[in-house]
Amino acid sequence: MVPGPWATVGQFLAARFPTVSDWPGRLQSGKVLDAQFQAVNTDSLCHPGASLWYWREPPTEPRVPFELDVLYQDEYLVAVDKPHFLPVTPGGRYLEETVLVRLQRMLGRQSLAPVHRLDLETAGVVLFAVVPEVRGLYQALFRDHLVEKTYEAIALWPANLSFPHLARCRIQERLGAQFMQMEIVPGEPNAETLIEVIRGRAGCLSHFRLTPRNGRKHQLRVQLSGLGMPILGDRIYPDLMPPSGVAPDYSNPLQLLARAVSFIDPISGQQRCFVSRRQLAALTCSETPRLGLNPLFSVD
């Protein structure tokens, strides 16, 4: 605490942090501690130079209205089916509404930790280590490219592009105002993805299978955008759209799904394959005028 005309801790906090209105309640509930981590109260004496610790009170987060599903669980590994719009770990404005926090509460295991990540906007399979001792073993599979990952996406099939197509390029993070974006630059390729058609035809929105052979930030999104076929619902590629300031448009998710991961389990030696049960959202004919595209089919 800095020197000043305050006799009590309550007076000091009210004067130094006038925008916080609930100091009396925090003090009463023991959420302000001294340097010895003992609770102080409103009438505790104010000693200049003393240290205080308090819990930050984040605003109430609106619930993301989608549920995650547990696909598999044993003593070392958990595989979950993540919905769109739910981030994997806390960060930014998301603290409680994350896969990690929901899963810890669902399974009663605070030691859970993600083995890899998916973008907030992407749905599908995510793996979690149950105990810290094994997390590195599973992370090494991704680092050493020993995991086969399969994604699906809905995008426009450019008339000048045939499939299957092997996309190879060099990706790096874009500097400046559009720091969230990655970009394709000249140089030795560091991102490779096999793109195949599941259903569709040239000139129409089509259903694609994507098999990345490595993992870069936003790799699939930037590669497809670079080919002139940005993924339906993408708010970052090709153009970074500003935050709306309101709740996300839950009716318009990014049409990208982490369909499956498969690998040899480093502990049991068994072949593992976890497959998402989710489907990409339906594309109806009523959306055609807004999109300016010709949908070939609906994805149910």
C-alpha positions as CSV (number, residue, x, y, z in Angstrom):
1,M,0.0,0.0,0.0
2,V,1.3,3.5,-0.9
3,P,1.3,6.3,1.8
4,G,-1.8,8.3,2.1
5,P,-4.5,9.6,4.4
6,W,-6.1,6.2,4.9
7,A,-6.7,4.7,8.4
8,T,-8.1,1.4,7.3
9,V,-7.8,-1.1,4.4
10,G,-11.4,-0.4,3.4
11,Q,-10.7,3.3,3.0
12,F,-7.5,2.6,1.0
13,L,-9.1,0.2,-1.5
14,A,-12.2,2.5,-2.0
15,A,-9.9,5.5,-2.8
16,R,-7.3,3.7,-4.9
17,F,-9.8,1.6,-6.9
18,P,-12.9,3.8,-7.1
19,T,-14.4,1.9,-10.0
20,V,-14.7,-1.3,-7.9
21,S,-17.9,-1.1,-6.0
22,D,-17.9,-4.4,-4.0
23,W,-14.8,-4.1,-1.8
24,P,-16.9,-4.5,1.4
25,G,-18.3,-7.8,0.1
26,R,-14.9,-9.1,-1.0
27,L,-13.3,-8.2,2.4
28,Q,-16.2,-9.8,4.3
29,S,-15.8,-13.0,2.3
30,G,-12.1,-13.2,2.9
31,K,-11.0,-12.4,-0.7
32,V,-8.4,-9.8,0.3
33,L,-5.2,-11.2,2.0
34,D,-2.1,-9.6,3.6
35,A,1.5,-10.6,2.9
36,Q,1.1,-13.6,5.2
37,F,-2.0,-14.7,3.3
38,Q,-4.2,-13.9,6.2
39,A,-7.6,-12.4,5.5
40,V,-8.0,-8.7,6.3
41,N,-11.3,-6.8,6.8
42,T,-12.7,-3.4,6.2
43,D,-11.5,-2.1,9.5
44,S,-8.0,-3.6,9.4
45,L,-5.3,-0.9,9.9
46,C,-3.7,0.5,6.8
47,H,0.1,0.2,6.9
48,P,2.0,2.1,4.2
49,G,4.3,-0.3,2.3
50,A,2.3,-3.4,3.1
51,S,1.2,-5.8,0.4
52,L,-2.3,-6.9,-0.3
53,W,-3.5,-9.8,-2.4
54,Y,-7.0,-10.0,-3.9
55,W,-8.9,-12.1,-6.4
56,R,-9.9,-10.5,-9.7
57,E,-13.6,-10.8,-10.2
58,P,-14.2,-11.4,-13.9
59,P,-17.5,-10.5,-15.4
60,T,-20.1,-13.2,-15.7
61,E,-19.5,-15.1,-19.0
62,P,-22.5,-15.9,-21.2
63,R,-22.7,-19.6,-21.6
64,V,-21.7,-21.0,-25.0
65,P,-25.0,-22.9,-25.8
66,F,-23.3,-26.2,-27.0
67,E,-22.2,-29.2,-25.1
68,L,-19.0,-31.2,-25.4
69,D,-19.1,-35.0,-25.5
70,V,-16.6,-37.5,-24.1
71,L,-15.6,-40.0,-26.7
72,Y,-13.1,-42.0,-24.7
73,Q,-11.6,-42.1,-21.2
74,D,-9.0,-44.2,-19.4
75,E,-6.5,-43.5,-16.6
76,Y,-4.2,-41.6,-18.9
77,L,-6.1,-40.1,-21.8
78,V,-9.5,-38.4,-22.5
79,A,-10.8,-37.7,-26.0
80,V,-13.6,-35.2,-26.3
81,D,-15.8,-34.0,-29.2
82,K,-15.6,-30.2,-29.0
83,P,-18.4,-28.0,-30.3
84,H,-17.9,-24.8,-32.4
85,F,-17.4,-21.5,-30.4
86,L,-16.0,-23.2,-27.3
87,P,-12.2,-22.5,-26.8
88,V,-10.0,-25.3,-25.6
89,T,-8.3,-23.4,-22.7
90,P,-8.9,-20.2,-20.8
91,G,-7.7,-17.0,-22.4
92,G,-8.8,-13.5,-23.2
93,R,-12.5,-13.1,-22.4
94,Y,-13.0,-16.8,-21.9
95,L,-12.2,-18.1,-18.5
96,E,-15.0,-20.5,-17.4
97,E,-16.6,-21.2,-20.8
98,T,-13.8,-23.5,-22.1
99,V,-13.4,-27.2,-22.9
100,L,-10.8,-27.6,-20.1
101,V,-12.8,-26.1,-17.3
102,R,-16.0,-27.9,-18.4
103,L,-14.2,-31.2,-18.6
104,Q,-12.4,-30.7,-15.2
105,R,-15.8,-30.2,-13.6
106,M,-17.5,-33.0,-15.5
107,L,-14.8,-35.6,-14.6
108,G,-13.7,-34.1,-11.3
109,R,-10.0,-34.1,-12.4
110,Q,-8.2,-30.8,-12.0
111,S,-5.0,-32.4,-13.4
112,L,-6.4,-32.6,-16.9
113,A,-4.4,-30.8,-19.6
114,P,-4.8,-30.5,-23.4
115,V,-2.4,-32.5,-25.5
116,H,-3.0,-30.3,-28.6
117,R,-5.3,-27.4,-29.6
118,L,-8.1,-26.5,-31.9
119,D,-9.2,-23.0,-32.8
120,L,-12.2,-21.7,-30.9
121,E,-14.2,-21.7,-34.2
122,T,-13.3,-25.3,-35.1
123,A,-15.2,-28.3,-33.8
124,G,-14.1,-31.9,-33.4
125,V,-11.7,-34.2,-31.6
126,V,-9.4,-32.9,-28.9
127,L,-7.2,-35.0,-26.6
128,F,-6.4,-34.4,-22.9
129,A,-3.8,-36.0,-20.7
130,V,-5.3,-37.1,-17.3
131,V,-2.0,-36.7,-15.3
132,P,1.0,-34.4,-16.0
133,E,3.4,-37.4,-16.2
134,V,2.0,-38.6,-19.5
135,R,1.2,-35.3,-21.2
136,G,4.7,-35.1,-22.8
137,L,4.4,-38.6,-24.3
138,Y,1.2,-37.7,-26.2
139,Q,2.4,-34.2,-27.2
140,A,5.5,-35.9,-28.7
141,L,3.3,-37.8,-31.1
142,F,2.0,-34.5,-32.6
143,R,5.5,-32.9,-32.5
144,D,7.0,-35.9,-34.4
145,H,4.1,-36.1,-36.9
146,L,3.0,-39.5,-35.6
147,V,-0.7,-38.6,-35.5
148,E,-2.9,-38.9,-38.6
149,K,-5.4,-36.1,-38.5
150,T,-8.4,-35.8,-40.7
151,Y,-10.6,-32.7,-41.1
152,E,-13.7,-31.9,-43.1
153,A,-14.7,-28.5,-44.5
154,I,-17.3,-26.8,-46.7
155,A,-15.9,-24.4,-49.3
156,L,-16.4,-23.3,-52.8
157,W,-14.8,-25.5,-55.4
158,P,-12.9,-23.2,-57.8
159,A,-13.6,-24.0,-61.4
160,N,-9.9,-24.0,-62.2
161,L,-8.8,-26.5,-59.6
162,S,-9.0,-30.3,-59.7
163,F,-8.8,-32.8,-56.9
164,P,-7.2,-34.5,-55.1
165,H,-4.8,-31.5,-54.6
166,L,-1.7,-31.4,-52.5
167,A,-1.3,-27.9,-51.1
168,R,2.3,-27.0,-50.2
169,C,3.3,-23.5,-49.2
170,R,5.2,-21.5,-46.6
171,I,3.1,-19.9,-43.9
172,Q,4.1,-17.3,-41.4
173,E,2.4,-14.9,-39.0
174,R,1.4,-11.5,-40.5
175,L,2.7,-8.5,-38.7
176,G,1.0,-5.3,-38.0
177,A,-2.7,-4.5,-37.6
178,Q,-3.8,-8.0,-38.8
179,F,-1.7,-9.9,-36.3
180,M,-4.3,-12.6,-35.9
181,Q,-3.8,-13.7,-39.5
182,M,-1.2,-16.0,-41.0
183,E,-0.1,-15.4,-44.6
184,I,1.5,-17.4,-47.4
185,V,5.0,-16.1,-48.3
186,P,7.7,-17.2,-50.8
187,G,10.1,-19.8,-49.6
188,E,10.6,-23.4,-48.6
189,P,7.2,-25.0,-47.9
190,N,6.5,-25.6,-44.2
191,A,2.8,-26.5,-44.5
192,E,1.4,-29.4,-46.5
193,T,-2.2,-30.6,-46.8
194,L,-3.9,-33.2,-49.0
195,I,-7.3,-31.9,-50.2
196,E,-9.9,-34.4,-51.5
197,V,-13.5,-34.2,-52.5
198,I,-16.1,-36.0,-50.4
199,R,-19.0,-34.7,-52.4
200,G,-19.4,-31.8,-54.8
201,R,-18.5,-30.4,-58.2
202,A,-16.6,-27.4,-59.6
203,G,-18.3,-24.0,-59.2
204,C,-20.4,-25.2,-56.2
205,L,-20.1,-25.3,-52.4
206,S,-18.6,-28.7,-51.8
207,H,-17.6,-31.1,-49.0
208,F,-13.9,-31.7,-48.7
209,R,-11.6,-34.0,-46.7
210,L,-8.4,-32.3,-45.5
211,T,-5.4,-34.3,-44.3
212,P,-2.6,-32.0,-43.0
213,R,0.9,-33.6,-42.9
214,N,2.1,-31.1,-40.3
215,G,0.4,-28.5,-38.1
216,R,0.8,-24.7,-38.4
217,K,-1.4,-22.1,-36.9
218,H,-4.6,-21.7,-39.1
219,Q,-2.9,-24.0,-41.6
220,L,-6.1,-25.3,-43.2
221,R,-7.9,-22.0,-43.2
222,V,-5.0,-20.0,-44.8
223,Q,-4.2,-22.7,-47.4
224,L,-7.8,-23.0,-48.6
225,S,-8.2,-19.3,-48.7
226,G,-5.0,-19.0,-50.7
227,L,-6.4,-21.4,-53.3
228,G,-9.5,-19.2,-53.7
229,M,-11.7,-21.5,-51.6
230,P,-12.1,-19.9,-48.1
231,I,-14.0,-22.1,-45.7
232,L,-17.6,-21.2,-45.3
233,G,-18.2,-19.0,-42.2
234,D,-14.5,-18.0,-41.8
235,R,-14.2,-14.5,-40.2
236,I,-10.4,-14.4,-40.5
237,Y,-9.6,-15.5,-44.1
238,P,-9.4,-14.0,-46.6
239,D,-10.5,-10.8,-44.7
240,L,-10.2,-10.2,-41.0
241,M,-13.6,-9.1,-39.8
242,P,-13.7,-6.9,-36.7
243,P,-15.3,-8.2,-33.5
244,S,-19.0,-7.4,-33.5
245,G,-19.1,-6.5,-29.8
246,V,-22.1,-8.8,-29.3
247,A,-22.5,-12.5,-28.8
248,P,-21.2,-14.7,-31.7
249,D,-23.5,-15.6,-34.5
250,Y,-24.1,-19.2,-33.4
251,S,-26.2,-19.8,-36.5
252,N,-23.1,-19.3,-38.7
253,P,-20.2,-21.5,-37.4
254,L,-17.0,-22.0,-39.3
255,Q,-17.6,-25.1,-41.5
256,L,-14.4,-26.8,-40.3
257,L,-14.5,-30.1,-38.4
258,A,-11.6,-32.1,-36.9
259,R,-13.1,-35.4,-37.9
260,A,-10.6,-37.9,-36.6
261,V,-7.2,-38.5,-35.0
262,S,-5.4,-41.9,-35.0
263,F,-2.0,-43.0,-33.6
264,I,-0.2,-45.7,-31.7
265,D,-0.7,-45.1,-28.0
266,P,2.8,-44.6,-26.5
267,I,1.7,-46.2,-23.2
268,S,-0.4,-49.3,-24.2
269,G,1.1,-49.7,-27.7
270,Q,-2.5,-50.1,-29.0
271,Q,-3.8,-48.4,-32.2
272,R,-6.1,-45.5,-31.2
273,C,-8.7,-43.9,-33.5
274,F,-11.1,-41.3,-32.2
275,V,-13.8,-40.0,-34.5
276,S,-16.1,-37.0,-34.1
277,R,-19.8,-37.6,-34.1
278,R,-20.6,-34.1,-35.2
279,Q,-21.7,-33.0,-38.6
280,L,-21.1,-29.8,-40.5
281,A,-24.1,-27.5,-40.4
282,A,-26.8,-27.8,-43.1
283,L,-26.6,-25.4,-46.0
284,T,-30.1,-24.6,-47.3
285,C,-31.2,-23.1,-50.5
286,S,-32.5,-20.0,-48.6
287,E,-28.9,-19.1,-48.0
288,T,-27.9,-19.0,-51.6
289,P,-28.8,-15.3,-52.4
290,R,-26.8,-14.0,-49.3
291,L,-23.8,-16.1,-50.2
292,G,-24.0,-15.5,-53.9
293,L,-23.2,-19.1,-54.5
294,N,-24.8,-22.2,-56.0
295,P,-25.1,-24.9,-53.3
296,L,-25.0,-28.4,-54.7
297,F,-26.3,-30.2,-51.6
298,S,-27.1,-29.9,-47.9
299,V,-24.8,-31.3,-45.3
300,D,-27.0,-32.9,-42.6
